[in-house]
Amino acid sequence: MLRPTLNLGILAHVDAGKTTLTERLLYSAGVIRELGRVDDGTTQTDTLALEQERGITIRSAVVSFELDGVTVNLIDTPGHPDFIAEVERVLGVLDGAVLVISAVEGVQAQTPLLMRALQRLRVPTLLFVNKTDRRGADSDRVLEAISDRLTLAAAPVDSPERVLSVLAENDEALLEAYVEGDGVPAERIRTELAAQTERGAAYPVFSGSAKTGAGVEELMSGIAELLPARQGDPDGPLSGTVFKVERGRAGEKIAYVRLFSGTVGVRDRIGEDQKVTALSVFKNGGAVPSQEATAGQIAQLWGLRDVRIGDPIGDSPRRPRHHFAPPTLESVVVPVRPEDKPALHTALAQLEEQDPLINLRQGGDRQELFVSLYGEVQKEVIQATLERDFGVAAEFRDTTIICVERPLGHGEAVEILNTESNPFRATIGLRVEAAPAGSGIQFRADVDARTTPLYLFKTFESFAEHMEHYVRETLREGLSGWQVTDCLVTMTRCGYSVPDGPPSKRGPLSTSSDYRKLTPLVLMDALKRARTVVCEPIHRFHVGLPADTLGAVLPVLSKVQALPEPPEVRGSWATLEGDVPAGRMNELQQRLRGLTRGEGVVELVFDRYEPVGKPVPTRPRTDDNPLDRTEYIFRVTRSHLVPGDARSPS
């Protein structure tokens, strides 16, 4: 009989003790006989050489242990803001989470971001206040900060009255008993706490020390009793999501898949032309070979040569969702030895498999290589990885901020089949409308299914999915070259040609490439009519500094266009919060150290996009430039793509 499975994420701001807690859980569960240390590079999850050297988690890692008849697949995630993309990919595969908070540093810049993402996804979550054994620890202050900045539904399990007051907010019978002072059996409190935790109405708070083991036994009991394990349906339709891709020693791809339903086995076909050649599941610590994986489990699959992060496995696709902001920096990468440029491109392409958000691009007059970045630490890690793993020495130049474009209004355009201006065998009409900030790109196919070439795409849903893919690909570069976002694109007209149709439709059969090539022309025409505004990223900063240096720091904040809120002073220490344009954050970080005798600490987290002033920044195009009709048609009609190719847009 299959064991129920709990896929558990461990999340935290950097240095809160997340990896140390992972190590302690494995030790307490009997999986390892000796505790590893982050500082020594001997932990079970930080296995990359760079992780061991730097003492930080760079890639998510999966380990496993048994707890009260449940197989717990524990996913240790990075805490450094530069690697938030790794956390994002894990969020969609979790059954539960433990959010670690330092009892010394308290709620840090990234902690609220993680908490909001867990709340949006309704992931049942326990909070663990770590490092209570450390000098400067203040659990009461941290609990107050949790209530102020994370959730009012925090329920410290060592305070039954406070747990009861949180539960009573959502249960009238408990509220009545609480108000009248009637006793409530401990068993009922525990049962109700589990129920409210599962639906995100309560967040149990544990405390202790991952280093010494204090409080970890209680946390493990909480994991077993309060977080929901999943059995899944092994006989149901195959459904899963790829959340991680890495390369094996021979260079082969290994896909990490969370299965939500069904069973996958060795020699099974995934899609039309990919077959699973080997398979592992997680058990008693690490991955062990298996002939199959079933619903609820995390599996490593070999043989899927074209697999990418976010790909669905099976017939029920689960599209990846974005819960955090994309990278806000972009840098040109050049090889130290010019002859290494092809090798550099190959190496960066493989790194993009592991982290698609680095968004490798090649363009500009010199066909330079561009990568997107979250920060300097990520840049250093990529540079070291290129040299260590691929033997390519590279330099980063010209780091700039990444802006976005938002439509200002609405615009429509259409290209009609068999007209002089349209060299493609398709009719496409598109409307672009501005949408609320943060809504991303939405697509609707508002056309009669009878006007679509279902002989190519089989179903109207498949046609709409392909068209959405073409639209999203086009919007990667807007009128000024930046990604277009926060818009609704509606397909308003469609048509195709057939050899024996009426004169207006007569001609060679339309192909999927006709729709793919025509979409950018129509969409850019519509976008021109809507017009766009270029927006720059704004970061939220939190600065801690000696109070006597405030007078020197405040004028500098003004010079870097930061907007600080009134400072908070406690004794000899002061804190400042506010907003700063992403383009000035490096200057702020560099100048702060000298002004605060090296004691100042700044944390920066993306907050929002705001319209940028003039001159409006532009970005070199890497597409076929659909803004120039003549150039675009020349480029795409001379390419030799296979006609009739209705490839999946995945």
C-alpha positions as CSV (number, residue, x, y, z in Angstrom):
1,M,0.0,0.0,0.0
2,L,1.3,3.4,-0.9
3,R,2.2,5.8,1.9
4,P,0.6,9.3,1.9
5,T,3.1,12.0,0.9
6,L,3.7,15.5,2.2
7,N,5.7,17.7,-0.1
8,L,7.1,20.3,2.3
9,G,8.9,23.5,1.5
10,I,11.4,25.2,3.8
11,L,11.4,28.9,3.1
12,A,13.2,31.9,4.7
13,H,15.1,35.1,4.3
14,V,18.8,34.4,3.9
15,D,20.7,33.4,7.1
16,A,17.5,32.7,9.1
17,G,18.7,29.1,9.5
18,K,16.6,27.3,6.9
19,T,19.3,24.8,5.7
20,T,20.4,24.1,9.3
21,L,16.7,23.3,10.2
22,T,16.6,21.0,7.2
23,E,19.7,19.2,8.5
24,R,18.2,18.9,12.0
25,L,14.9,17.4,10.7
26,L,16.9,14.8,8.7
27,Y,18.9,14.0,11.8
28,S,15.9,13.8,14.1
29,A,14.2,11.5,11.7
30,G,17.2,9.2,11.7
31,V,18.1,9.7,8.0
32,I,21.6,11.0,8.8
33,R,23.8,10.0,11.7
34,E,25.8,13.2,12.0
35,L,24.7,16.8,11.5
36,G,26.3,18.7,8.7
37,R,27.2,22.4,9.0
38,V,26.5,25.2,6.5
39,D,29.8,26.9,7.3
40,D,31.7,23.6,6.7
41,G,29.8,22.9,3.4
42,T,28.7,19.5,4.8
43,T,24.9,19.7,4.7
44,Q,22.8,17.3,2.7
45,T,21.1,19.9,0.5
46,D,23.8,22.4,-0.3
47,T,25.8,20.1,-2.5
48,L,27.0,22.5,-5.2
49,A,30.6,23.5,-4.8
50,L,29.6,27.2,-4.9
51,E,27.0,26.6,-2.2
52,Q,29.6,25.1,0.0
53,E,32.1,27.8,-0.6
54,R,29.6,30.7,-0.1
55,G,27.5,29.1,2.7
56,I,24.3,29.9,0.9
57,T,21.6,27.9,-1.0
58,I,21.6,28.6,-4.7
59,R,19.5,25.7,-6.1
60,S,16.4,24.1,-4.5
61,A,17.2,20.5,-3.3
62,V,14.9,17.6,-2.4
63,V,15.5,15.2,0.5
64,S,13.1,12.7,2.1
65,F,12.3,11.2,5.5
66,E,9.5,9.2,7.1
67,L,7.3,10.8,9.8
68,D,4.4,9.0,11.5
69,G,3.6,6.8,8.4
70,V,4.0,9.8,6.0
71,T,6.7,10.2,3.4
72,V,7.9,13.8,3.7
73,N,9.6,15.2,0.6
74,L,11.4,18.2,2.0
75,I,12.4,20.9,-0.5
76,D,15.1,23.3,0.8
77,T,14.9,26.6,-1.1
78,P,17.3,29.5,-1.4
79,G,16.9,32.4,1.0
80,H,19.0,35.0,-0.9
81,P,16.8,37.5,-2.9
82,D,19.0,36.9,-6.0
83,F,17.7,33.3,-6.2
84,I,14.0,34.0,-5.6
85,A,13.2,32.3,-9.0
86,E,14.1,29.0,-7.4
87,V,11.5,29.6,-4.7
88,E,8.9,30.5,-7.2
89,R,9.2,27.3,-9.1
90,V,8.8,25.2,-5.9
91,L,5.7,27.0,-4.6
92,G,3.3,25.4,-7.0
93,V,4.2,21.8,-6.0
94,L,3.9,22.2,-2.2
95,D,1.4,20.6,0.1
96,G,2.7,22.6,3.1
97,A,5.5,24.9,4.2
98,V,7.6,25.9,7.1
99,L,8.6,29.6,7.1
100,V,11.7,30.2,9.2
101,I,12.2,33.5,10.9
102,S,15.3,34.5,12.9
103,A,14.6,35.3,16.6
104,V,17.5,37.8,16.3
105,E,16.9,39.6,13.0
106,G,13.1,39.1,13.1
107,V,10.9,39.7,10.1
108,Q,13.3,40.6,7.3
109,A,12.8,42.1,3.8
110,Q,12.0,38.9,2.0
111,T,9.8,37.3,4.7
112,P,6.6,39.2,3.9
113,L,7.1,38.4,0.2
114,L,7.3,34.7,0.9
115,M,4.3,34.9,3.3
116,R,2.1,36.7,0.8
117,A,2.9,34.1,-1.9
118,L,2.1,31.2,0.5
119,Q,-1.2,32.9,1.4
120,R,-2.2,33.5,-2.2
121,L,-1.6,29.9,-3.0
122,R,-3.3,28.8,0.2
123,V,-0.3,26.6,1.2
124,P,-0.8,25.5,4.8
125,T,2.1,27.0,6.6
126,L,3.8,26.7,10.0
127,L,6.1,29.4,11.3
128,F,9.4,28.5,13.1
129,V,11.1,31.2,15.1
130,N,14.7,30.0,15.0
131,K,17.9,31.0,16.8
132,T,16.2,31.5,20.2
133,D,19.5,30.4,21.8
134,R,21.4,33.3,20.2
135,R,22.4,36.5,21.9
136,G,20.0,39.2,21.0
137,A,17.1,36.8,20.4
138,D,13.7,38.4,21.3
139,S,10.8,36.0,20.7
140,D,8.2,38.5,21.9
141,R,9.4,41.2,19.6
142,V,9.4,38.7,16.7
143,L,5.8,37.6,17.5
144,E,4.7,41.2,17.5
145,A,6.4,41.7,14.1
146,I,4.7,38.6,12.8
147,S,1.3,40.0,13.8
148,D,2.1,43.4,12.4
149,R,3.8,42.4,9.1
150,L,2.8,38.8,8.2
151,T,-0.6,37.8,9.7
152,L,-3.0,38.5,12.5
153,A,-3.7,34.7,12.5
154,A,-0.4,33.8,14.1
155,A,-1.0,31.1,16.8
156,P,1.9,30.5,19.1
157,V,1.5,26.8,20.1
158,D,3.1,27.3,23.5
159,S,0.4,29.8,24.4
160,P,-3.0,27.9,24.4
161,E,-5.0,31.0,25.2
162,R,-3.5,32.8,22.2
163,V,-4.2,29.8,20.0
164,L,-7.7,29.7,21.2
165,S,-8.3,33.4,20.6
166,V,-7.1,33.0,17.0
167,L,-9.3,29.9,16.4
168,A,-12.3,31.6,17.9
169,E,-12.2,34.3,15.3
170,N,-13.3,31.7,12.8
171,D,-15.5,29.5,15.0
172,E,-18.6,30.9,16.8
173,A,-18.9,28.0,19.2
174,L,-15.2,28.4,20.2
175,L,-15.7,32.2,20.4
176,E,-18.7,31.7,22.8
177,A,-16.7,29.3,25.0
178,Y,-13.7,31.7,24.9
179,V,-15.7,34.8,25.9
180,E,-17.6,33.0,28.6
181,G,-14.5,31.4,30.0
182,D,-15.7,27.9,29.6
183,G,-12.9,25.3,29.2
184,V,-12.2,23.9,25.8
185,P,-10.7,20.4,25.6
186,A,-7.1,20.3,24.3
187,E,-8.1,17.7,21.7
188,R,-10.7,20.0,20.2
189,I,-8.3,22.9,20.0
190,R,-5.7,20.7,18.3
191,T,-8.3,19.4,15.8
192,E,-9.6,22.9,15.0
193,L,-6.0,24.2,14.7
194,A,-5.3,21.5,12.1
195,A,-8.5,22.4,10.2
196,Q,-7.8,26.1,10.2
197,T,-4.2,25.6,9.3
198,E,-5.2,23.6,6.2
199,R,-7.5,26.3,4.9
200,G,-5.1,29.1,5.7
201,A,-7.1,30.6,8.5
202,A,-4.4,30.0,11.2
203,Y,-0.6,29.9,11.2
204,P,0.8,27.9,14.1
205,V,4.1,29.4,15.4
206,F,6.8,27.2,16.9
207,S,10.1,28.4,18.3
208,G,13.5,26.9,19.1
209,S,16.9,26.4,17.7
210,A,17.8,24.3,14.7
211,K,21.4,24.4,15.8
212,T,20.8,22.8,19.3
213,G,17.6,20.9,18.4
214,A,15.5,22.8,20.9
215,G,11.9,22.9,19.8
216,V,12.5,20.8,16.7
217,E,10.6,17.7,18.2
218,E,7.6,19.9,18.7
219,L,7.9,21.3,15.2
220,M,8.0,17.7,13.8
221,S,4.9,16.8,15.7
222,G,3.3,19.9,14.2
223,I,4.3,18.9,10.7
224,A,2.7,15.5,11.2
225,E,-0.5,16.7,12.9
226,L,-1.2,20.0,11.3
227,L,0.0,19.8,7.6
228,P,-2.1,17.7,5.2
229,A,-0.5,14.7,3.6
230,R,-1.8,13.7,0.1
231,Q,-2.6,10.2,-1.1
232,G,-3.5,11.2,-4.7
233,D,-5.1,8.9,-7.2
234,P,-2.5,6.6,-8.8
235,D,-5.2,5.3,-11.3
236,G,-6.3,8.8,-12.4
237,P,-5.2,10.7,-15.5
238,L,-1.5,11.5,-15.5
239,S,-0.9,15.1,-14.4
240,G,2.3,16.7,-13.1
241,T,4.5,19.7,-13.3
242,V,8.3,20.0,-14.0
243,F,9.7,22.4,-11.4
244,K,13.4,21.8,-11.8
245,V,15.8,20.7,-14.5
246,E,19.4,19.8,-14.1
247,R,22.1,18.0,-16.0
248,G,23.6,14.7,-15.1
249,R,27.3,13.8,-15.2
250,A,27.0,12.7,-18.9
251,G,25.2,16.0,-19.7
252,E,21.8,14.4,-19.9
253,K,18.7,16.2,-18.7
254,I,17.0,15.2,-15.4
255,A,13.5,16.6,-14.8
256,Y,12.1,17.0,-11.3
257,V,8.4,16.3,-11.5
258,R,5.6,16.7,-8.9
259,L,2.8,14.2,-9.8
260,F,-0.7,15.4,-8.9
261,S,-2.5,12.4,-10.4
262,G,-1.8,9.1,-12.2
263,T,1.3,7.0,-12.5
264,V,4.4,7.3,-14.7
265,G,6.8,4.5,-15.3
266,V,10.1,3.7,-17.1
267,R,9.5,3.3,-20.9
268,D,6.3,5.4,-20.7
269,R,5.9,8.0,-23.5
270,I,5.5,11.6,-22.5
271,G,4.0,13.6,-25.4
272,E,4.5,12.3,-28.9
273,D,8.2,11.6,-29.1
274,Q,9.7,11.5,-25.6
275,K,10.1,8.4,-23.5
276,V,11.1,8.0,-19.9
277,T,14.4,6.0,-19.9
278,A,15.0,6.0,-16.1
279,L,13.2,7.1,-13.0
280,S,14.0,7.8,-9.3
281,V,11.7,8.7,-6.4
282,F,12.8,10.2,-3.0
283,K,13.0,7.8,0.0
284,N,15.0,7.6,3.2
285,G,17.1,10.7,2.5
286,G,17.7,10.9,-1.2
287,A,16.6,9.7,-4.6
288,V,16.4,5.9,-5.3
289,P,15.8,4.2,-8.6
290,S,12.3,3.0,-9.2
291,Q,10.2,1.5,-12.0
292,E,7.4,4.0,-11.5
293,A,6.2,7.1,-9.6
294,T,2.6,7.7,-8.5
295,A,0.4,10.6,-7.5
296,G,1.7,12.7,-4.7
297,Q,5.4,11.8,-5.2
298,I,8.3,13.8,-6.6
299,A,10.2,12.0,-9.3
300,Q,13.4,12.5,-11.3
301,L,12.8,11.5,-14.9
302,W,15.5,10.8,-17.5
303,G,15.0,10.7,-21.3
304,L,12.9,13.9,-21.8
305,R,15.4,15.7,-24.0
306,D,13.2,18.7,-24.8
307,V,11.8,19.2,-21.3
308,R,11.7,22.7,-19.7
309,I,10.8,24.1,-16.4
310,G,7.1,24.6,-16.1
311,D,6.2,22.0,-18.7
312,P,3.1,19.9,-17.9
313,I,3.4,16.2,-17.7
314,G,0.2,14.4,-18.9
315,D,-3.2,15.6,-20.1
316,S,-3.9,18.2,-17.4
317,P,-1.5,21.0,-17.8
318,R,-0.8,23.2,-14.8
319,R,0.7,26.5,-16.1
320,P,3.4,28.0,-14.0
321,R,2.3,31.2,-12.2
322,H,4.4,34.2,-11.3
323,H,4.3,35.0,-7.6
324,F,7.4,37.3,-7.4
325,A,8.7,40.0,-9.6
326,P,11.0,39.1,-12.6
327,P,14.6,40.2,-12.6
328,T,15.1,43.9,-12.8
329,L,18.7,44.0,-14.1
330,E,20.3,43.0,-17.4
331,S,23.9,42.6,-18.3
332,V,26.0,41.9,-21.4
333,V,28.1,38.7,-21.0
334,V,31.3,38.5,-23.1
335,P,34.0,35.8,-23.2
336,V,37.5,36.7,-22.1
337,R,38.7,34.9,-25.2
338,P,36.7,36.0,-28.3
339,E,37.0,32.5,-29.7
340,D,34.9,31.2,-26.8
341,K,31.7,33.0,-27.8
342,P,30.0,29.8,-29.2
343,A,30.9,27.9,-26.1
344,L,29.7,30.8,-23.9
345,H,26.3,30.8,-25.7
346,T,26.0,27.0,-25.3
347,A,26.9,27.3,-21.6
348,L,24.4,30.1,-20.9
349,A,21.7,28.2,-22.8
350,Q,22.2,25.2,-20.4
351,L,22.1,27.6,-17.4
352,E,18.8,29.0,-18.8
353,E,17.4,25.4,-18.7
354,Q,17.9,25.5,-14.9
355,D,16.8,29.1,-14.5
356,P,14.6,30.3,-17.4
357,L,14.3,33.8,-15.9
358,I,17.9,34.6,-16.9
359,N,16.2,35.0,-20.3
360,L,19.3,34.6,-22.5
361,R,19.0,37.0,-25.5
362,Q,21.3,37.8,-28.4
363,G,20.9,41.0,-30.3
364,G,22.1,44.5,-31.0
365,D,24.5,45.6,-33.6
366,R,27.3,43.4,-32.2
367,Q,25.0,40.4,-31.5
368,E,25.9,40.5,-27.9
369,L,24.7,38.0,-25.3
370,F,22.3,39.4,-22.6
371,V,21.1,37.8,-19.4
372,S,18.6,39.0,-16.9
373,L,19.7,39.2,-13.2
374,Y,18.3,39.8,-9.7
375,G,21.5,41.1,-8.3
376,E,25.3,41.1,-8.0
377,V,25.5,37.8,-6.1
378,Q,23.7,36.0,-8.9
379,K,26.0,37.6,-11.4
380,E,29.1,36.3,-9.4
381,V,27.6,32.8,-9.2
382,I,26.9,32.7,-13.0
383,Q,30.4,33.9,-13.7
384,A,32.0,31.3,-11.4
385,T,29.8,28.5,-12.8
386,L,30.7,29.3,-16.3
387,E,34.4,28.9,-15.5
388,R,34.1,26.0,-13.1
389,D,31.6,23.8,-14.9
390,F,32.1,24.9,-18.6
391,G,35.7,26.1,-18.7
392,V,34.6,29.5,-20.1
393,A,36.0,32.6,-18.6
394,A,33.5,35.5,-19.0
395,E,33.0,39.1,-18.0
396,F,29.9,41.0,-17.3
397,R,29.5,44.5,-18.8
398,D,27.0,47.3,-19.1
399,T,24.5,46.2,-16.3
400,T,21.3,48.2,-16.8
401,I,17.8,48.1,-15.3
402,I,15.0,46.1,-17.1
403,C,12.0,48.3,-17.7
404,V,8.5,47.2,-18.8
405,E,6.0,48.7,-21.2
406,R,2.3,49.1,-20.4
407,P,-0.4,50.1,-22.9
408,L,-1.9,53.5,-22.2
409,G,-5.2,52.9,-23.9
410,H,-6.6,50.4,-26.5
411,G,-5.9,49.8,-30.1
412,E,-7.1,47.4,-32.8
413,A,-5.6,46.1,-36.1
414,V,-6.5,43.5,-38.7
415,E,-4.8,41.9,-41.7
416,I,-7.1,40.3,-44.2
417,L,-6.4,37.2,-46.2
418,N,-5.6,37.7,-50.0
419,T,-5.0,41.4,-49.7
420,E,-2.0,43.3,-51.1
421,S,-0.6,44.2,-47.7
422,N,-0.7,40.7,-46.3
423,P,1.7,38.1,-47.7
424,F,0.5,35.4,-45.3
425,R,-2.3,33.0,-45.8
426,A,-4.4,34.0,-42.8
427,T,-6.8,36.7,-41.4
428,I,-6.0,37.9,-37.9
429,G,-7.6,40.8,-36.0
430,L,-6.3,41.7,-32.5
431,R,-7.4,44.3,-29.9
432,V,-5.0,45.5,-27.2
433,E,-6.4,47.1,-24.0
434,A,-4.7,48.4,-20.8
435,A,-5.2,46.2,-17.8
436,P,-4.6,46.8,-14.0
437,A,-1.1,46.9,-12.8
438,G,0.3,43.5,-11.9
439,S,-2.3,41.6,-14.0
440,G,0.3,40.5,-16.6
441,I,-0.8,39.4,-20.0
442,Q,-4.3,38.0,-20.6
443,F,-5.5,36.6,-23.9
444,R,-9.0,35.9,-25.2
445,A,-10.0,34.3,-28.5
446,D,-13.4,36.0,-29.3
447,V,-13.9,34.4,-32.8
448,D,-16.2,31.8,-34.3
449,A,-14.6,28.4,-34.2
450,R,-15.8,27.9,-37.8
451,T,-13.4,30.6,-39.0
452,T,-10.4,28.8,-37.5
453,P,-8.2,26.2,-39.2
454,L,-9.1,23.2,-37.0
455,Y,-7.6,20.9,-39.6
456,L,-4.3,22.2,-38.3
457,F,-4.9,22.5,-34.5
458,K,-7.6,19.8,-34.0
459,T,-9.6,21.7,-31.5
460,F,-10.6,25.4,-30.9
461,E,-8.9,25.2,-27.5
462,S,-5.6,24.1,-29.1
463,F,-5.9,26.9,-31.7
464,A,-6.5,29.5,-28.9
465,E,-3.5,28.1,-26.9
466,H,-1.2,28.5,-29.9
467,M,-2.4,32.0,-30.6
468,E,-1.8,32.9,-27.0
469,H,1.7,31.6,-27.3
470,Y,2.3,33.7,-30.5
471,V,1.0,36.8,-28.7
472,R,3.1,36.3,-25.6
473,E,6.2,35.7,-27.7
474,T,5.6,38.9,-29.6
475,L,5.0,41.0,-26.5
476,R,8.5,40.1,-25.2
477,E,9.6,43.2,-27.1
478,G,7.2,46.2,-27.3
479,L,7.5,49.6,-29.0
480,S,10.6,50.5,-27.1
481,G,12.0,47.0,-26.9
482,W,10.8,46.1,-23.4
483,Q,8.5,43.4,-22.3
484,V,4.8,44.5,-22.6
485,T,2.7,43.6,-19.6
486,D,-0.6,44.5,-17.9
487,C,-2.7,44.1,-21.0
488,L,-5.7,42.2,-22.4
489,V,-5.3,41.0,-26.0
490,T,-8.4,39.8,-27.7
491,M,-8.5,38.0,-31.1
492,T,-11.4,39.6,-32.9
493,R,-11.1,38.2,-36.4
494,C,-9.8,34.9,-38.0
495,G,-9.8,33.4,-41.4
496,Y,-7.9,30.8,-43.5
497,S,-7.6,29.8,-47.1
498,V,-8.7,26.6,-48.9
499,P,-8.1,25.6,-52.5
500,D,-11.8,25.2,-53.3
501,G,-13.3,28.0,-51.3
502,P,-14.9,31.3,-52.3
503,P,-12.7,33.9,-54.1
504,S,-12.0,35.7,-50.8
505,K,-10.7,32.5,-49.2
506,R,-9.3,30.7,-52.2
507,G,-5.6,29.7,-52.2
508,P,-3.2,27.2,-50.9
509,L,-4.1,25.8,-47.5
510,S,-3.1,28.0,-44.6
511,T,-0.4,26.7,-42.2
512,S,0.3,27.3,-38.6
513,S,3.4,29.3,-39.6
514,D,1.1,31.8,-41.4
515,Y,-0.5,32.6,-38.1
516,R,2.7,32.6,-36.2
517,K,4.4,35.0,-38.7
518,L,1.4,37.3,-39.1
519,T,0.6,37.7,-35.4
520,P,3.6,40.1,-34.7
521,L,2.6,42.5,-37.5
522,V,-1.0,42.8,-36.4
523,L,-0.2,43.0,-32.7
524,M,2.4,45.7,-33.1
525,D,0.0,47.7,-35.3
526,A,-2.6,47.4,-32.5
527,L,0.0,48.3,-29.9
528,K,1.0,51.5,-31.8
529,R,-2.6,52.6,-31.7
530,A,-2.8,51.9,-28.0
531,R,0.6,53.5,-27.3
532,T,2.7,52.4,-24.4
533,V,4.5,53.9,-21.4
534,V,7.9,52.7,-20.3
535,C,8.0,51.9,-16.5
536,E,11.1,51.5,-14.3
537,P,11.3,49.1,-11.3
538,I,11.0,50.7,-7.9
539,H,12.6,48.9,-4.9
540,R,11.6,49.0,-1.3
541,F,14.6,49.6,0.9
542,H,15.2,48.9,4.6
543,V,18.3,50.4,6.1
544,G,19.7,49.7,9.6
545,L,22.5,52.1,10.7
546,P,24.1,53.7,13.7
547,A,21.8,56.6,14.8
548,D,24.6,59.1,14.8
549,T,25.1,58.6,11.1
550,L,21.6,59.6,10.1
551,G,22.6,63.1,9.4
552,A,25.2,62.0,6.8
553,V,23.0,59.4,5.2
554,L,19.7,61.3,4.6
555,P,21.2,63.8,2.0
556,V,22.6,60.8,0.1
557,L,19.2,59.2,0.0
558,S,17.9,62.4,-1.6
559,K,20.7,62.3,-4.2
560,V,19.9,58.8,-5.3
561,Q,16.2,59.8,-5.6
562,A,15.2,57.7,-2.7
563,L,12.0,58.6,-0.8
564,P,12.6,57.7,2.9
565,E,9.9,57.5,5.5
566,P,10.6,59.1,9.0
567,P,13.4,57.1,10.7
568,E,12.8,54.9,13.7
569,V,15.4,55.3,16.4
570,R,15.9,52.8,19.3
571,G,18.9,53.8,21.4
572,S,22.0,53.9,19.3
573,W,20.5,52.2,16.3
574,A,18.2,53.6,13.7
575,T,16.1,52.1,10.8
576,L,14.9,53.7,7.6
577,E,12.4,52.4,5.1
578,G,11.3,53.9,1.8
579,D,11.5,53.6,-2.0
580,V,14.4,53.9,-4.5
581,P,14.6,53.5,-8.2
582,A,16.2,50.2,-9.1
583,G,18.8,52.1,-11.3
584,R,20.2,53.8,-8.2
585,M,20.2,50.9,-5.7
586,N,23.8,50.0,-6.4
587,E,24.9,53.5,-5.7
588,L,23.0,53.5,-2.4
589,Q,24.6,50.2,-1.4
590,Q,28.1,51.4,-2.2
591,R,27.8,54.8,-0.5
592,L,26.1,53.5,2.6
593,R,29.1,51.5,3.9
594,G,31.4,54.5,4.0
595,L,28.9,56.8,5.6
596,T,28.1,54.3,8.4
597,R,31.6,53.2,9.4
598,G,30.9,49.9,7.7
599,E,28.0,49.1,10.1
600,G,25.1,50.0,7.8
601,V,23.0,47.3,6.3
602,V,20.6,47.7,3.4
603,E,18.0,45.3,2.2
604,L,16.2,45.9,-1.1
605,V,13.1,44.2,-2.4
606,F,11.2,44.9,-5.7
607,D,8.0,46.7,-5.0
608,R,6.4,48.0,-8.2
609,Y,6.9,49.7,-11.6
610,E,6.4,53.4,-12.2
611,P,6.5,55.5,-15.4
612,V,10.1,56.6,-16.2
613,G,10.9,60.2,-17.1
614,K,12.5,61.4,-20.3
615,P,14.6,60.5,-22.1
616,V,12.7,57.2,-22.5
617,P,15.1,54.3,-22.3
618,T,15.0,51.8,-25.2
619,R,16.3,48.2,-25.5
620,P,18.1,46.7,-28.5
621,R,15.7,44.4,-30.4
622,T,16.4,40.7,-30.9
623,D,13.3,39.8,-32.9
624,D,12.6,40.3,-36.6
625,N,11.4,43.8,-35.9
626,P,7.7,43.8,-36.7
627,L,7.6,47.5,-36.2
628,D,9.2,47.8,-39.7
629,R,6.8,46.0,-42.0
630,T,9.2,45.8,-45.0
631,E,12.2,44.6,-42.9
632,Y,10.0,42.1,-41.0
633,I,8.4,40.5,-44.1
634,F,11.8,40.3,-45.8
635,R,13.3,38.5,-42.8
636,V,10.5,36.0,-42.1
637,T,9.8,35.1,-45.7
638,R,13.4,34.2,-46.4
639,S,13.5,31.8,-43.5
640,H,13.2,28.1,-44.2
641,L,10.7,26.9,-41.6
642,V,8.8,23.7,-42.2
643,P,5.3,24.6,-43.5
644,G,2.3,23.3,-41.8
645,D,4.2,23.0,-38.5
646,A,1.6,23.0,-35.7
647,R,4.1,22.6,-32.9
648,S,3.1,22.8,-29.3
649,P,3.6,26.2,-27.8
650,S,5.0,24.8,-24.6
